[in-house]
Amino acid sequence: MSPPVAPPGWSRWLVPPAALSVHLSIGQAYAWSVFKPPLESALGLSGTQSALPFQLGIVMLGLSAAFGGTLVERNGPRWAMTVALICFSSGFLLSALGAATEQYWLIVLGYGFVGGIGLGIGYISPVSTLIKWFPDRPGMATGIAIMGFGGGALIASPWSAQMLESFGSDSSGIALAFLVHGLSYAVFMLLGVLLVRVPRSEKPVESAPSAFDGPQVSARNAVRTPQFWCLWIVLCMNVTAGIGILEKAAPMITDFFKETSTPVSVSAAAGFVALLSAANMAGRIGWSSTSDLIGRKNIYRVYLGVGAVMYGLIALFGDSSKPLFILCALVILSFYGGGFATIPAYLKDLFGAYQVGAIHGRLLTAWSTAGVLGPLIVNWIADRQEDAGKSGSDLYSLSFMIMIGLLVVGFVANELVRPVSARHHIPAPREAADVTARQQSESA
């Protein structure tokens, strides 16, 4: 499937909605915590077990993005969005079969493995295209699209909760909810497949700089630089800290205030998940746009430094003040989302736009690692603390202290980022083509 080239006069502002249709769909992953309690009850699972489909989904997201990044660059966004649609929707259909037959491994296979491939390919599908359409504002452009991934749970969380209430929270009700998700998202993602276009060879905007201005580094060379691995650590630490809260958001706020005079109901916990999704979404467009003004390194100093402070406040005072707990969690999730949306622009600043999609895909292996670490740290420690007879905020205090340490590691890695050495640069694609043509002419 060849990339569809925009005809003359095509508005670049039609590309972000195409990306949003895919990202809003695959962003459902962030609403997984709504399914955790029903699955645990219906299938007799522990908190750690019920997190497995989500964890595997994030692992496959990073791996498929890493291995598929070059294919996405080569075949274009329409091919990538089509693959994402097929895998993501099929994952839900397999999960529906697993829930209906009470075969949990099918849910893990469907949602985690097959759906996770759809997550990864769908996530990186518009990034390179958007940066080429918006070379003048790369942070804002990628923020708009990736905002959709963060905002997916804003739709999916109350929608899923309502379906479980209507269909029932037993295995058959969960199966029907999965089925509706799979079919609905297939239709919605199809809109993006049909709408997306790549820019023509000329600049998309007369006054805009070329996306290929400045140093250019291939994906193969990028992974050999210390800058790539510093950013890998930065992303991994920031994601681990955010995803630890997000994956267990609904049961976490319930546990924190279970023994207080103002306990949190199931519906209120689902609302908290949706609120976190709103913060995640707002951070993706707000903080990434801010990075265009103050620089990528400075904005990551905010994400990692202030994020550590927020975790400290929750650990020390979260159970004594519900507004404080919610506010700190919202800030952390806004930084989490902002980190995702800003990283493509950070990569473009360091490595250029030449193969930024493929480089971004390789970097997302950090997300795979964090997708295991974050939920594992929070769920495993909570399970151990519960076995020891502890409850409430005591289930999470140690986890939060670990998150603070990880954010400090990420802060240091960000400080170590420097411009890429000239030995890793290659000519920009147009310049390289001119050089090749000149060499061929001379040899003839």
C-alpha positions as CSV (number, residue, x, y, z in Angstrom):
1,M,0.0,0.0,0.0
2,S,1.7,3.2,-1.2
3,P,1.5,6.3,1.0
4,P,-1.4,8.6,-0.3
5,V,0.2,11.9,-1.3
6,A,-1.8,15.0,-0.6
7,P,-3.2,16.8,-3.7
8,P,-2.4,20.5,-4.3
9,G,-4.2,22.7,-1.8
10,W,-4.7,19.9,0.8
11,S,-4.9,21.4,4.3
12,R,-2.4,20.1,6.7
13,W,-5.0,20.5,9.5
14,L,-6.8,17.5,8.2
15,V,-3.9,15.2,9.2
16,P,-4.2,15.6,13.0
17,P,-7.9,14.5,13.0
18,A,-6.9,11.4,11.1
19,A,-4.2,10.7,13.7
20,L,-6.7,11.4,16.5
21,S,-9.2,8.8,15.2
22,V,-6.5,6.1,15.7
23,H,-5.0,7.4,18.9
24,L,-8.4,7.9,20.6
25,S,-9.2,4.3,19.9
26,I,-6.0,2.7,21.0
27,G,-5.9,5.0,24.0
28,Q,-8.6,2.7,25.5
29,A,-5.6,0.8,27.0
30,Y,-5.5,3.4,29.7
31,A,-9.0,2.4,30.8
32,W,-8.0,-1.2,31.5
33,S,-8.2,-0.6,35.3
34,V,-12.0,-0.5,34.9
35,F,-12.0,-4.1,33.8
36,K,-9.7,-5.3,36.6
37,P,-12.2,-5.7,39.5
38,P,-14.8,-7.5,37.3
39,L,-12.2,-9.9,35.9
40,E,-10.7,-10.6,39.3
41,S,-14.2,-11.4,40.6
42,A,-15.4,-13.4,37.6
43,L,-12.3,-15.4,37.0
44,G,-10.7,-15.4,40.5
45,L,-7.6,-13.5,39.6
46,S,-5.2,-11.5,41.8
47,G,-4.3,-7.9,41.1
48,T,-1.0,-8.9,39.6
49,Q,-2.7,-11.4,37.3
50,S,-5.4,-9.0,36.2
51,A,-2.7,-6.5,35.2
52,L,-1.1,-9.0,32.8
53,P,-3.1,-8.2,29.6
54,F,-2.3,-4.5,30.1
55,Q,1.4,-5.2,30.8
56,L,1.8,-7.5,27.8
57,G,0.0,-4.9,25.6
58,I,2.5,-2.2,26.6
59,V,5.4,-4.7,26.0
60,M,4.1,-5.5,22.6
61,L,3.5,-1.8,21.9
62,G,7.2,-1.1,22.4
63,L,8.4,-4.1,20.5
64,S,6.1,-3.7,17.5
65,A,7.0,0.0,17.4
66,A,10.7,-0.8,17.5
67,F,10.6,-3.6,14.8
68,G,7.8,-2.0,12.7
69,G,9.2,1.6,12.8
70,T,11.2,1.1,9.6
71,L,8.2,-0.5,7.8
72,V,6.0,2.4,8.9
73,E,8.5,4.8,7.4
74,R,8.7,2.8,4.2
75,N,5.0,2.0,3.6
76,G,3.5,5.2,5.0
77,P,0.8,6.0,7.6
78,R,-2.2,4.5,5.8
79,W,-0.6,1.0,5.8
80,A,0.3,1.4,9.4
81,M,-3.2,2.6,10.5
82,T,-4.7,-0.4,8.6
83,V,-2.5,-2.9,10.4
84,A,-3.3,-1.2,13.7
85,L,-7.0,-1.4,13.0
86,I,-6.9,-5.1,12.2
87,C,-4.7,-6.1,15.2
88,F,-6.4,-3.8,17.8
89,S,-10.0,-4.9,16.9
90,S,-9.0,-8.5,16.5
91,G,-7.5,-8.4,20.0
92,F,-10.8,-7.4,21.5
93,L,-12.7,-10.1,19.6
94,L,-10.3,-12.7,20.9
95,S,-10.7,-11.3,24.4
96,A,-14.5,-11.5,24.1
97,L,-14.1,-15.2,23.2
98,G,-11.8,-15.7,26.2
99,A,-14.2,-14.0,28.6
100,A,-17.2,-15.9,27.2
101,T,-15.4,-19.3,27.7
102,E,-13.6,-18.2,30.9
103,Q,-10.3,-18.9,29.3
104,Y,-8.1,-16.1,30.7
105,W,-5.2,-17.0,28.5
106,L,-7.2,-15.9,25.5
107,I,-7.8,-12.5,27.0
108,V,-4.0,-12.2,27.6
109,L,-3.3,-13.4,24.0
110,G,-6.0,-11.2,22.4
111,Y,-5.8,-7.9,24.4
112,G,-2.1,-8.2,25.3
113,F,-0.3,-9.8,22.4
114,V,-2.4,-9.2,19.3
115,G,-4.0,-5.9,20.5
116,G,-0.5,-4.8,21.7
117,I,0.8,-5.0,18.2
118,G,-2.0,-2.8,17.1
119,L,-1.1,-0.4,19.9
120,G,2.5,-0.1,18.8
121,I,1.9,0.3,15.0
122,G,-1.0,2.6,15.6
123,Y,0.9,4.7,18.0
124,I,3.8,5.6,15.7
125,S,1.8,5.6,12.5
126,P,1.2,9.4,12.3
127,V,4.3,10.7,14.1
128,S,6.8,11.1,11.2
129,T,4.0,12.4,8.9
130,L,2.9,15.0,11.4
131,I,6.5,16.3,11.9
132,K,6.9,16.6,8.2
133,W,3.6,18.5,7.9
134,F,4.4,20.8,10.8
135,P,8.2,21.4,10.8
136,D,7.6,24.8,12.3
137,R,5.8,23.4,15.4
138,P,6.7,19.8,15.9
139,G,5.9,19.7,19.6
140,M,2.4,21.0,19.1
141,A,1.8,18.7,16.1
142,T,2.8,15.5,17.8
143,G,1.0,16.7,21.0
144,I,-2.3,17.0,19.2
145,A,-2.2,13.4,17.9
146,I,-0.6,11.8,20.9
147,M,-3.1,13.7,23.0
148,G,-5.7,11.3,21.6
149,F,-3.9,8.3,23.1
150,G,-4.0,9.9,26.5
151,G,-7.6,10.9,26.0
152,G,-8.9,7.6,24.9
153,A,-9.7,6.5,28.4
154,L,-11.7,9.7,28.9
155,I,-14.2,8.1,26.5
156,A,-13.5,4.4,27.2
157,S,-13.6,4.6,31.0
158,P,-17.2,5.7,31.6
159,W,-18.3,3.9,28.4
160,S,-16.8,0.6,29.7
161,A,-18.2,1.1,33.2
162,Q,-21.7,1.8,31.7
163,M,-21.5,-1.3,29.6
164,L,-20.4,-3.5,32.5
165,E,-23.4,-2.1,34.5
166,S,-25.8,-2.8,31.6
167,F,-24.4,-6.2,30.5
168,G,-23.3,-7.4,33.9
169,S,-19.9,-7.8,35.4
170,D,-19.9,-11.6,35.1
171,S,-17.9,-13.3,32.3
172,S,-20.6,-13.1,29.7
173,G,-21.1,-9.3,30.4
174,I,-17.4,-8.7,30.1
175,A,-17.3,-10.7,26.8
176,L,-20.1,-8.6,25.4
177,A,-18.4,-5.4,26.4
178,F,-15.2,-6.6,24.7
179,L,-17.1,-7.4,21.5
180,V,-18.7,-3.9,21.4
181,H,-15.3,-2.3,21.9
182,G,-13.7,-4.3,19.0
183,L,-16.4,-3.5,16.5
184,S,-16.8,0.2,17.4
185,Y,-13.1,0.9,17.3
186,A,-12.8,-0.7,13.9
187,V,-15.3,1.7,12.4
188,F,-13.7,4.7,14.2
189,M,-10.2,3.9,13.1
190,L,-11.3,3.4,9.5
191,L,-11.9,7.1,9.4
192,G,-8.2,7.8,10.0
193,V,-7.2,5.3,7.4
194,L,-9.3,7.0,4.7
195,L,-8.4,10.6,5.7
196,V,-4.6,10.5,6.2
197,R,-2.2,11.9,3.6
198,V,1.6,12.5,3.3
199,P,2.9,15.9,2.2
200,R,4.2,16.5,-1.3
201,S,7.9,16.9,-1.8
202,E,7.7,20.7,-1.5
203,K,7.3,22.5,1.9
204,P,3.8,22.2,3.3
205,V,3.8,25.9,4.2
206,E,5.6,28.6,2.3
207,S,7.0,30.3,5.3
208,A,7.8,27.2,7.2
209,P,11.3,25.7,7.5
210,S,11.9,22.4,5.9
211,A,11.5,19.4,8.0
212,F,14.9,18.3,6.9
213,D,16.8,21.5,8.0
214,G,19.7,20.8,10.3
215,P,21.6,17.6,11.1
216,Q,20.1,14.3,10.1
217,V,20.8,10.9,11.6
218,S,19.6,7.5,10.4
219,A,17.8,5.2,12.8
220,R,20.7,2.8,12.6
221,N,23.2,5.5,13.6
222,A,20.9,6.9,16.3
223,V,20.9,3.8,18.4
224,R,24.7,4.0,18.6
225,T,24.7,7.4,20.2
226,P,24.7,8.1,24.0
227,Q,21.9,10.6,23.4
228,F,19.5,7.9,22.3
229,W,20.2,5.8,25.4
230,C,19.9,8.9,27.7
231,L,16.5,9.6,26.2
232,W,15.6,5.9,26.6
233,I,16.3,6.1,30.3
234,V,14.4,9.5,30.6
235,L,11.3,8.0,28.9
236,C,11.5,4.7,30.8
237,M,11.7,6.4,34.2
238,N,9.0,9.0,33.4
239,V,6.6,6.3,32.1
240,T,7.3,3.9,34.9
241,A,6.3,6.6,37.4
242,G,3.1,7.5,35.6
243,I,1.9,4.1,34.6
244,G,2.2,2.7,38.1
245,I,-0.7,5.0,39.1
246,L,-2.6,4.7,35.9
247,E,-2.8,1.0,35.7
248,K,-4.2,0.6,39.2
249,A,-6.0,4.0,39.5
250,A,-9.5,2.8,40.3
251,P,-8.5,0.3,43.1
252,M,-5.8,2.6,44.4
253,I,-8.0,5.6,45.2
254,T,-10.5,3.2,46.8
255,D,-7.8,1.7,49.0
256,F,-6.4,5.1,50.0
257,F,-9.7,6.2,51.5
258,K,-11.4,3.0,52.4
259,E,-10.9,3.5,56.1
260,T,-11.7,7.2,56.2
261,S,-15.0,9.0,56.7
262,T,-15.3,9.6,52.9
263,P,-14.7,6.3,51.1
264,V,-14.7,6.2,47.3
265,S,-17.4,4.4,45.5
266,V,-16.9,2.2,42.4
267,S,-18.5,4.8,40.1
268,A,-16.4,7.6,41.7
269,A,-13.3,5.5,41.1
270,A,-14.2,5.1,37.4
271,G,-14.6,8.9,37.4
272,F,-11.2,9.3,38.8
273,V,-9.8,7.2,36.0
274,A,-11.5,9.5,33.5
275,L,-10.1,12.5,35.3
276,L,-6.6,11.1,35.1
277,S,-7.2,10.5,31.4
278,A,-8.2,14.2,31.0
279,A,-5.0,15.3,32.7
280,N,-3.0,12.8,30.6
281,M,-4.6,14.3,27.5
282,A,-4.2,17.9,28.5
283,G,-0.6,17.4,29.4
284,R,0.1,15.9,25.9
285,I,-0.9,19.1,24.1
286,G,-0.2,21.6,26.8
287,W,3.3,20.6,27.9
288,S,4.4,19.6,24.4
289,S,3.4,22.9,23.0
290,T,5.2,24.6,25.9
291,S,8.3,22.7,24.9
292,D,8.3,24.5,21.6
293,L,8.8,27.7,23.7
294,I,11.2,26.7,26.5
295,G,13.0,23.7,25.0
296,R,12.8,20.0,25.4
297,K,15.5,19.6,28.1
298,N,13.8,22.2,30.3
299,I,10.4,20.7,30.0
300,Y,11.8,17.3,31.0
301,R,13.4,18.9,34.0
302,V,9.8,19.9,35.0
303,Y,8.4,16.4,34.3
304,L,11.0,14.6,36.3
305,G,11.8,17.0,39.1
306,V,8.3,18.3,39.9
307,G,7.0,14.8,39.4
308,A,9.2,13.5,42.2
309,V,7.9,16.2,44.5
310,M,4.3,15.2,43.7
311,Y,5.0,11.6,44.5
312,G,6.5,12.6,47.8
313,L,3.4,14.6,48.7
314,I,1.1,11.7,48.0
315,A,3.3,9.3,50.0
316,L,3.4,11.5,53.0
317,F,0.0,13.3,53.0
318,G,-2.2,11.6,50.4
319,D,-4.4,9.7,52.7
320,S,-5.2,12.7,54.8
321,S,-6.5,14.9,52.0
322,K,-8.5,13.7,49.1
323,P,-8.0,17.0,47.1
324,L,-4.3,16.7,47.6
325,F,-4.2,13.1,46.4
326,I,-6.2,13.9,43.3
327,L,-4.3,17.1,42.5
328,C,-0.9,15.4,42.8
329,A,-2.1,12.4,40.7
330,L,-3.4,14.8,38.0
331,V,-0.1,16.6,37.9
332,I,1.9,13.3,37.6
333,L,-0.4,12.1,34.8
334,S,-0.1,15.4,33.0
335,F,3.7,15.0,33.1
336,Y,3.3,11.4,32.0
337,G,1.3,12.4,29.0
338,G,3.5,15.4,28.2
339,G,6.6,13.2,28.3
340,F,5.1,11.0,25.5
341,A,4.1,13.9,23.4
342,T,7.4,15.7,23.7
343,I,9.7,12.8,23.0
344,P,9.2,12.8,19.2
345,A,10.1,16.5,19.0
346,Y,13.1,15.9,21.3
347,L,14.2,13.2,18.9
348,K,13.7,15.5,15.9
349,D,15.8,18.2,17.6
350,L,18.7,15.8,18.1
351,F,18.5,13.4,15.1
352,G,16.5,15.3,12.5
353,A,13.3,14.3,10.7
354,Y,15.0,11.9,8.2
355,Q,14.0,8.7,10.1
356,V,12.4,10.1,13.2
357,G,9.5,7.6,13.0
358,A,11.8,4.7,13.0
359,I,14.0,6.2,15.8
360,H,10.8,6.9,17.8
361,G,9.8,3.3,17.4
362,R,13.0,2.0,18.7
363,L,12.9,4.3,21.7
364,L,9.5,3.0,22.6
365,T,11.1,-0.2,23.9
366,A,11.6,2.0,27.0
367,W,7.8,2.0,27.2
368,S,7.7,-1.8,27.0
369,T,10.1,-2.0,29.9
370,A,8.2,0.6,31.9
371,G,4.9,-1.2,31.1
372,V,6.3,-4.2,33.1
373,L,8.1,-2.2,35.8
374,G,5.4,0.2,36.8
375,P,2.5,-2.2,37.3
376,L,4.8,-4.9,38.7
377,I,6.2,-2.6,41.3
378,V,2.9,-1.2,42.5
379,N,0.9,-4.5,42.3
380,W,3.5,-6.8,43.7
381,I,4.3,-4.6,46.6
382,A,0.6,-3.9,47.3
383,D,-0.1,-7.7,47.2
384,R,2.8,-8.3,49.7
385,Q,1.7,-5.5,52.0
386,E,-1.9,-6.8,52.0
387,D,-0.6,-10.3,52.8
388,A,1.2,-8.7,55.8
389,G,-2.1,-7.3,57.1
390,K,-1.6,-3.7,56.0
391,S,-4.2,-1.6,54.3
392,G,-5.0,1.8,52.9
393,S,-2.1,4.0,51.9
394,D,0.4,1.6,53.5
395,L,-0.1,-0.6,50.5
396,Y,1.6,1.9,48.3
397,S,4.0,4.0,50.4
398,L,7.1,1.9,49.4
399,S,6.1,1.9,45.8
400,F,5.9,5.6,45.7
401,M,9.3,6.0,47.3
402,I,10.7,3.7,44.5
403,M,9.1,5.9,41.9
404,I,10.8,9.0,43.4
405,G,14.1,7.3,43.0
406,L,13.4,6.4,39.4
407,L,12.4,10.0,38.6
408,V,15.7,11.2,40.0
409,V,17.6,8.7,37.7
410,G,15.6,10.1,34.8
411,F,16.4,13.7,35.8
412,V,20.2,12.9,35.8
413,A,19.9,11.2,32.4
414,N,18.2,14.2,30.9
415,E,21.0,16.5,32.2
416,L,23.5,14.3,30.3
417,V,21.9,14.9,26.9
418,R,24.2,16.8,24.5
419,P,24.0,17.6,20.7
420,V,24.8,14.5,18.5
421,S,28.3,14.3,17.2
422,A,28.8,15.3,13.6
423,R,30.3,11.9,12.8
424,H,26.8,10.4,13.1
425,H,25.2,12.8,10.6
426,I,24.2,12.0,7.1
427,P,23.2,14.3,4.3
428,A,19.5,15.3,4.3
429,P,17.5,13.1,1.8
430,R,17.3,15.7,-0.9
431,E,21.0,16.5,-0.6
432,A,21.8,12.8,-0.6
433,A,19.8,12.4,-3.8
434,D,21.6,15.3,-5.5
435,V,25.0,13.8,-4.5
436,T,23.9,10.4,-5.8
437,A,22.7,11.9,-9.1
438,R,25.9,13.9,-9.5
439,Q,28.0,10.9,-8.9
440,Q,26.1,8.8,-11.4
441,S,26.4,11.6,-14.0
442,E,30.1,11.9,-13.5
443,S,30.6,8.1,-13.8
444,A,28.6,8.1,-17.0
